[in-house]
Amino acid sequence: MNTPDHDIDRPQAANVDRQVAVEAADLPGEALLGAWVGGVLAHYPEKAAFELTVRFVTPEESQALNRDYRGRDKPTNVLSFPFEAPPGVPLELLGDLVICHDVVASEAHQQQKLLVDHYAHMVVHGTLHLLGLDHIEDDEADIMEQLEREILAGFGIDDPYCPGG
């Protein structure tokens, strides 16, 4: 994958289990995933040693998960499944991100963004959800989106919420 101007030499602050259940040649590798997650976890030092799974899936798998867990019968770009350890069991897992390659690639094309930049946004966005952030209410959305902008800027990625950004 071409990664112009992206700093992938940042320390990996999280272990990322990369799972691929779709045929695509342009998926980000573990180093990029770890860097993007590390960019998020730099804001949450108490979670720096945590790990997560990033699974790249087909539209069919995304749609089934979105339908079963969110009641929306269509594929989506990223789904976040936070892990909750049983009381008294100290496991350093954040959870799982499920990313639909076809949806992300289509969105990147429609929004005239580099695919790698849109993947970075989806990983950052999904990881923030795993950490409990949300964007249902306007004030929550403002906080989450500003944090996304800040983290992505650290990788030289333009504001994902600006047209043409």
CYANA upper distance limits for C-alpha pairs under 8 A (distance plus 0.5 A):
  1 MET  CA     25 ALA  CA      8.28
  1 MET  CA     26 ASP  CA      5.83
  1 MET  CA     27 LEU  CA      7.47
  1 MET  CA     28 PRO  CA      7.19
  1 MET  CA    116 VAL  CA      8.25
  2 ASN  CA    116 VAL  CA      8.22
  3 THR  CA    116 VAL  CA      7.31
  5 ASP  CA    155 PHE  CA      8.26
  5 ASP  CA    156 GLY  CA      7.13
  6 HIS  CA    155 PHE  CA      6.03
  6 HIS  CA    156 GLY  CA      6.91
  7 ASP  CA    155 PHE  CA      6.45
  8 ILE  CA     31 ALA  CA      7.12
  8 ILE  CA     32 LEU  CA      6.35
  8 ILE  CA     35 ALA  CA      6.47
  9 ASP  CA     35 ALA  CA      8.11
 10 ARG  CA     35 ALA  CA      6.46
 10 ARG  CA     38 GLY  CA      8.39
 11 PRO  CA     35 ALA  CA      7.31
 11 PRO  CA     38 GLY  CA      7.70
 12 GLN  CA     31 ALA  CA      8.05
 12 GLN  CA     34 GLY  CA      5.61
 12 GLN  CA     35 ALA  CA      5.86
 12 GLN  CA     37 VAL  CA      8.34
 12 GLN  CA     38 GLY  CA      6.00
 13 ALA  CA     34 GLY  CA      7.36
 13 ALA  CA     35 ALA  CA      7.87
 13 ALA  CA     37 VAL  CA      7.69
 13 ALA  CA     38 GLY  CA      4.93
 13 ALA  CA     39 GLY  CA      8.43
 13 ALA  CA     41 LEU  CA      7.25
 13 ALA  CA     42 ALA  CA      8.06
 13 ALA  CA     48 ALA  CA      5.91
 13 ALA  CA     49 ALA  CA      6.85
 13 ALA  CA     50 PHE  CA      8.43
 14 ALA  CA     34 GLY  CA      6.49
 14 ALA  CA     37 VAL  CA      7.01
 14 ALA  CA     38 GLY  CA      6.39
 14 ALA  CA     41 LEU  CA      8.16
 14 ALA  CA     48 ALA  CA      6.71
 14 ALA  CA     49 ALA  CA      6.16
 14 ALA  CA     50 PHE  CA      6.02
 14 ALA  CA     51 GLU  CA      5.59
 14 ALA  CA     52 LEU  CA      7.98
 15 ASN  CA     34 GLY  CA      7.04
 15 ASN  CA     49 ALA  CA      8.12
 15 ASN  CA     50 PHE  CA      7.37
 15 ASN  CA     51 GLU  CA      5.07
 15 ASN  CA     52 LEU  CA      7.10
 16 VAL  CA     30 GLU  CA      7.03
 16 VAL  CA     33 LEU  CA      7.35
 16 VAL  CA     34 GLY  CA      6.37
 16 VAL  CA     51 GLU  CA      6.24
 16 VAL  CA     52 LEU  CA      5.77
 16 VAL  CA     53 THR  CA      6.09
 16 VAL  CA     54 VAL  CA      7.34
 17 ASP  CA     30 GLU  CA      8.11
 17 ASP  CA     51 GLU  CA      8.19
 17 ASP  CA     52 LEU  CA      6.75
 17 ASP  CA     53 THR  CA      5.01
 17 ASP  CA     54 VAL  CA      6.65
 18 ARG  CA     29 GLY  CA      8.12
 18 ARG  CA     30 GLU  CA      6.80
 18 ARG  CA     53 THR  CA      6.48
 18 ARG  CA     54 VAL  CA      5.58
 18 ARG  CA     55 ARG  CA      6.49
 19 GLN  CA     53 THR  CA      7.79
 19 GLN  CA     54 VAL  CA      6.63
 19 GLN  CA     55 ARG  CA      4.98
 19 GLN  CA     56 PHE  CA      6.74
 20 VAL  CA     55 ARG  CA      6.27
 20 VAL  CA     56 PHE  CA      5.43
 20 VAL  CA     57 VAL  CA      7.18
 21 ALA  CA     55 ARG  CA      7.65
 21 ALA  CA     56 PHE  CA      6.26
 21 ALA  CA     57 VAL  CA      5.47
 21 ALA  CA     58 THR  CA      7.40
 22 VAL  CA     56 PHE  CA      6.80
 22 VAL  CA     57 VAL  CA      5.64
 22 VAL  CA     58 THR  CA      5.95
 22 VAL  CA    101 HIS  CA      8.08
 24 ALA  CA    101 HIS  CA      8.18
 27 LEU  CA    101 HIS  CA      8.26
 28 PRO  CA     32 LEU  CA      6.59
 28 PRO  CA     33 LEU  CA      7.12
 28 PRO  CA    116 VAL  CA      7.63
 28 PRO  CA    119 TYR  CA      8.06
 29 GLY  CA     33 LEU  CA      6.78
 30 GLU  CA     34 GLY  CA      6.33
 31 ALA  CA     35 ALA  CA      6.64
 32 LEU  CA     36 TRP  CA      6.66
 33 LEU  CA     37 VAL  CA      6.61
 33 LEU  CA    120 ALA  CA      8.26
 33 LEU  CA    123 VAL  CA      7.83
 34 GLY  CA     38 GLY  CA      6.30
 35 ALA  CA     39 GLY  CA      6.63
 36 TRP  CA     40 VAL  CA      7.16
 36 TRP  CA    120 ALA  CA      6.79
 36 TRP  CA    123 VAL  CA      7.27
 36 TRP  CA    124 VAL  CA      6.83
 37 VAL  CA     41 LEU  CA      6.69
 37 VAL  CA    123 VAL  CA      7.43
 37 VAL  CA    124 VAL  CA      6.88
 37 VAL  CA    127 THR  CA      7.24
 38 GLY  CA     42 ALA  CA      6.46
 38 GLY  CA     48 ALA  CA      8.04
 39 GLY  CA     43 HIS  CA      7.97
 39 GLY  CA    124 VAL  CA      8.43
 39 GLY  CA    151 ILE  CA      6.45
 39 GLY  CA    154 GLY  CA      8.25
 40 VAL  CA     44 TYR  CA      7.71
 40 VAL  CA    124 VAL  CA      6.85
 40 VAL  CA    127 THR  CA      7.63
 40 VAL  CA    128 LEU  CA      7.66
 40 VAL  CA    151 ILE  CA      6.98
 41 LEU  CA     45 PRO  CA      6.68
 41 LEU  CA     47 LYS  CA      6.83
 41 LEU  CA     48 ALA  CA      6.03
 42 ALA  CA     48 ALA  CA      7.47
 44 TYR  CA     48 ALA  CA      7.18
 47 LYS  CA     92 GLU  CA      8.36
 49 ALA  CA     92 GLU  CA      7.43
 50 PHE  CA     92 GLU  CA      5.16
 50 PHE  CA     93 LEU  CA      5.79
 50 PHE  CA     94 LEU  CA      6.66
 51 GLU  CA     92 GLU  CA      6.93
 51 GLU  CA     93 LEU  CA      5.49
 51 GLU  CA     94 LEU  CA      6.40
 51 GLU  CA     95 GLY  CA      8.10
 52 LEU  CA     93 LEU  CA      6.37
 52 LEU  CA     94 LEU  CA      5.83
 52 LEU  CA     95 GLY  CA      5.63
 52 LEU  CA     96 ASP  CA      6.12
 52 LEU  CA     97 LEU  CA      8.10
 53 THR  CA     95 GLY  CA      7.01
 53 THR  CA     96 ASP  CA      5.15
 53 THR  CA     97 LEU  CA      6.59
 54 VAL  CA     96 ASP  CA      6.43
 54 VAL  CA     97 LEU  CA      5.25
 54 VAL  CA     98 VAL  CA      6.44
 54 VAL  CA     99 ILE  CA      7.75
 55 ARG  CA     96 ASP  CA      8.00
 55 ARG  CA     97 LEU  CA      6.66
 55 ARG  CA     98 VAL  CA      5.31
 55 ARG  CA     99 ILE  CA      6.58
 56 PHE  CA     98 VAL  CA      6.50
 56 PHE  CA     99 ILE  CA      5.37
 56 PHE  CA    100 CYS  CA      6.27
 56 PHE  CA    101 HIS  CA      6.74
 57 VAL  CA     61 GLU  CA      6.58
 57 VAL  CA     62 SER  CA      6.94
 57 VAL  CA     98 VAL  CA      7.34
 57 VAL  CA     99 ILE  CA      6.54
 57 VAL  CA    100 CYS  CA      5.40
 57 VAL  CA    101 HIS  CA      6.86
 58 THR  CA     62 SER  CA      6.79
 58 THR  CA    100 CYS  CA      6.22
 58 THR  CA    101 HIS  CA      7.20
 58 THR  CA    102 ASP  CA      7.44
 59 PRO  CA     63 GLN  CA      6.40
 59 PRO  CA     75 PRO  CA      5.79
 59 PRO  CA     76 THR  CA      8.25
 59 PRO  CA    100 CYS  CA      6.47
 59 PRO  CA    101 HIS  CA      8.26
 59 PRO  CA    102 ASP  CA      7.07
 59 PRO  CA    103 VAL  CA      7.79
 60 GLU  CA     64 ALA  CA      6.70
 60 GLU  CA     75 PRO  CA      7.42
 61 GLU  CA     65 LEU  CA      6.74
 61 GLU  CA     75 PRO  CA      8.27
 62 SER  CA     66 ASN  CA      6.45
 62 SER  CA     74 LYS  CA      8.09
 62 SER  CA     75 PRO  CA      5.34
 62 SER  CA     76 THR  CA      6.75
 62 SER  CA     98 VAL  CA      7.88
 62 SER  CA     99 ILE  CA      8.00
 62 SER  CA    100 CYS  CA      6.52
 63 GLN  CA     67 ARG  CA      6.41
 63 GLN  CA     72 ARG  CA      8.28
 63 GLN  CA     73 ASP  CA      6.36
 63 GLN  CA     74 LYS  CA      5.12
 63 GLN  CA     75 PRO  CA      4.38
 63 GLN  CA     76 THR  CA      7.38
 64 ALA  CA     68 ASP  CA      6.49
 64 ALA  CA     73 ASP  CA      7.68
 64 ALA  CA     74 LYS  CA      8.25
 64 ALA  CA     75 PRO  CA      8.15
 65 LEU  CA     69 TYR  CA      6.29
 65 LEU  CA     70 ARG  CA      8.17
 66 ASN  CA     70 ARG  CA      5.66
 66 ASN  CA     71 GLY  CA      6.93
 66 ASN  CA     72 ARG  CA      6.03
 66 ASN  CA     73 ASP  CA      6.86
 66 ASN  CA     74 LYS  CA      7.20
 66 ASN  CA     75 PRO  CA      7.08
 66 ASN  CA     76 THR  CA      7.58
 66 ASN  CA     79 LEU  CA      7.91
 67 ARG  CA     71 GLY  CA      4.96
 67 ARG  CA     72 ARG  CA      5.04
 67 ARG  CA     73 ASP  CA      4.96
 67 ARG  CA     74 LYS  CA      7.37
 68 ASP  CA     72 ARG  CA      8.31
 75 PRO  CA    100 CYS  CA      7.83
 75 PRO  CA    103 VAL  CA      7.76
 76 THR  CA     99 ILE  CA      8.37
 76 THR  CA    100 CYS  CA      7.06
 76 THR  CA    103 VAL  CA      6.85
 77 ASN  CA     99 ILE  CA      6.16
 77 ASN  CA    100 CYS  CA      5.75
 77 ASN  CA    101 HIS  CA      7.98
 77 ASN  CA    103 VAL  CA      5.80
 77 ASN  CA    104 VAL  CA      5.92
 77 ASN  CA    122 MET  CA      7.85
 78 VAL  CA     97 LEU  CA      7.18
 78 VAL  CA     98 VAL  CA      6.03
 78 VAL  CA     99 ILE  CA      4.97
 78 VAL  CA    100 CYS  CA      6.95
 78 VAL  CA    122 MET  CA      6.82
 78 VAL  CA    123 VAL  CA      8.48
 78 VAL  CA    126 GLY  CA      7.01
 79 LEU  CA     97 LEU  CA      6.18
 79 LEU  CA     98 VAL  CA      5.57
 79 LEU  CA     99 ILE  CA      7.05
 79 LEU  CA    126 GLY  CA      7.31
 80 SER  CA     95 GLY  CA      7.95
 80 SER  CA     96 ASP  CA      6.41
 80 SER  CA     97 LEU  CA      5.23
 80 SER  CA     98 VAL  CA      7.03
 80 SER  CA    126 GLY  CA      6.07
 80 SER  CA    127 THR  CA      7.94
 80 SER  CA    129 HIS  CA      6.85
 80 SER  CA    130 LEU  CA      6.61
 81 PHE  CA     95 GLY  CA      6.02
 81 PHE  CA     96 ASP  CA      5.54
 81 PHE  CA     97 LEU  CA      6.85
 81 PHE  CA    130 LEU  CA      7.17
 82 PRO  CA     94 LEU  CA      6.36
 82 PRO  CA     95 GLY  CA      4.79
 82 PRO  CA     96 ASP  CA      6.91
 82 PRO  CA    129 HIS  CA      8.27
 82 PRO  CA    130 LEU  CA      5.35
 82 PRO  CA    131 LEU  CA      8.11
 83 PHE  CA     93 LEU  CA      6.79
 83 PHE  CA     94 LEU  CA      5.99
 83 PHE  CA     95 GLY  CA      4.85
 83 PHE  CA     96 ASP  CA      8.03
 83 PHE  CA    130 LEU  CA      8.37
 85 ALA  CA     89 VAL  CA      6.54
 85 ALA  CA     90 PRO  CA      7.41
 85 ALA  CA     91 LEU  CA      6.81
 94 LEU  CA    130 LEU  CA      6.59
 94 LEU  CA    131 LEU  CA      7.73
 95 GLY  CA    130 LEU  CA      6.97
 96 ASP  CA    130 LEU  CA      8.39
 97 LEU  CA    123 VAL  CA      8.14
 97 LEU  CA    126 GLY  CA      6.84
 97 LEU  CA    127 THR  CA      7.97
 99 ILE  CA    104 VAL  CA      8.18
 99 ILE  CA    122 MET  CA      8.26
100 CYS  CA    104 VAL  CA      6.77
101 HIS  CA    105 ALA  CA      6.43
102 ASP  CA    106 SER  CA      6.53
103 VAL  CA    107 GLU  CA      6.59
104 VAL  CA    108 ALA  CA      6.57
104 VAL  CA    115 LEU  CA      8.09
104 VAL  CA    118 HIS  CA      7.45
104 VAL  CA    119 TYR  CA      7.49
105 ALA  CA    109 HIS  CA      6.74
105 ALA  CA    115 LEU  CA      6.68
106 SER  CA    110 GLN  CA      6.64
107 GLU  CA    111 GLN  CA      6.40
108 ALA  CA    112 GLN  CA      6.29
108 ALA  CA    113 LYS  CA      5.39
108 ALA  CA    114 LEU  CA      6.81
108 ALA  CA    115 LEU  CA      5.96
108 ALA  CA    118 HIS  CA      6.45
109 HIS  CA    113 LYS  CA      6.82
109 HIS  CA    114 LEU  CA      8.28
109 HIS  CA    115 LEU  CA      8.10
111 GLN  CA    163 PRO  CA      7.98
111 GLN  CA    164 GLY  CA      7.21
112 GLN  CA    164 GLY  CA      6.96
113 LYS  CA    117 ASP  CA      7.24
113 LYS  CA    118 HIS  CA      7.11
113 LYS  CA    164 GLY  CA      7.79
113 LYS  CA    165 GLY  CA      7.66
114 LEU  CA    118 HIS  CA      6.93
115 LEU  CA    119 TYR  CA      6.66
116 VAL  CA    120 ALA  CA      6.69
117 ASP  CA    121 HIS  CA      6.82
117 ASP  CA    157 ILE  CA      6.84
118 HIS  CA    122 MET  CA      6.74
118 HIS  CA    160 PRO  CA      8.31
119 TYR  CA    123 VAL  CA      6.68
120 ALA  CA    124 VAL  CA      6.59
120 ALA  CA    152 LEU  CA      7.88
121 HIS  CA    125 HIS  CA      6.33
121 HIS  CA    148 GLU  CA      7.85
121 HIS  CA    152 LEU  CA      7.49
121 HIS  CA    160 PRO  CA      7.66
122 MET  CA    126 GLY  CA      6.36
123 VAL  CA    127 THR  CA      6.44
124 VAL  CA    128 LEU  CA      6.71
124 VAL  CA    148 GLU  CA      7.06
124 VAL  CA    151 ILE  CA      8.19
124 VAL  CA    152 LEU  CA      8.32
125 HIS  CA    129 HIS  CA      6.99
125 HIS  CA    148 GLU  CA      7.15
126 GLY  CA    130 LEU  CA      6.88
127 THR  CA    131 LEU  CA      6.89
128 LEU  CA    132 GLY  CA      7.01
128 LEU  CA    133 LEU  CA      6.00
128 LEU  CA    134 ASP  CA      8.29
128 LEU  CA    144 MET  CA      8.08
129 HIS  CA    133 LEU  CA      5.36
129 HIS  CA    134 ASP  CA      6.48
133 LEU  CA    140 GLU  CA      7.91
133 LEU  CA    144 MET  CA      7.00
134 ASP  CA    140 GLU  CA      6.51
134 ASP  CA    141 ALA  CA      7.04
134 ASP  CA    144 MET  CA      7.28
135 HIS  CA    139 ASP  CA      8.34
135 HIS  CA    140 GLU  CA      5.53
135 HIS  CA    141 ALA  CA      4.33
135 HIS  CA    142 ASP  CA      8.12
135 HIS  CA    144 MET  CA      7.17
136 ILE  CA    140 GLU  CA      7.23
136 ILE  CA    141 ALA  CA      7.05
137 GLU  CA    141 ALA  CA      6.63
138 ASP  CA    142 ASP  CA      6.65
139 ASP  CA    143 ILE  CA      6.91
140 GLU  CA    144 MET  CA      6.65
141 ALA  CA    145 GLU  CA      6.34
142 ASP  CA    146 GLN  CA      6.55
143 ILE  CA    147 LEU  CA      6.80
144 MET  CA    148 GLU  CA      6.71
145 GLU  CA    149 ARG  CA      6.67
146 GLN  CA    150 GLU  CA      6.73
147 LEU  CA    151 ILE  CA      6.64
148 GLU  CA    152 LEU  CA      6.49
149 ARG  CA    153 ALA  CA      6.43
149 ARG  CA    158 ASP  CA      8.13
149 ARG  CA    159 ASP  CA      5.93
149 ARG  CA    160 PRO  CA      7.53
150 GLU  CA    154 GLY  CA      7.00
151 ILE  CA    155 PHE  CA      7.65
152 LEU  CA    156 GLY  CA      7.09
152 LEU  CA    157 ILE  CA      5.67
152 LEU  CA    158 ASP  CA      7.59
152 LEU  CA    159 ASP  CA      7.96
153 ALA  CA    157 ILE  CA      5.51
153 ALA  CA    158 ASP  CA      6.71
153 ALA  CA    159 ASP  CA      7.79
158 ASP  CA    165 GLY  CA      5.62
159 ASP  CA    165 GLY  CA      5.77
160 PRO  CA    165 GLY  CA      5.93
161 TYR  CA    165 GLY  CA      7.29
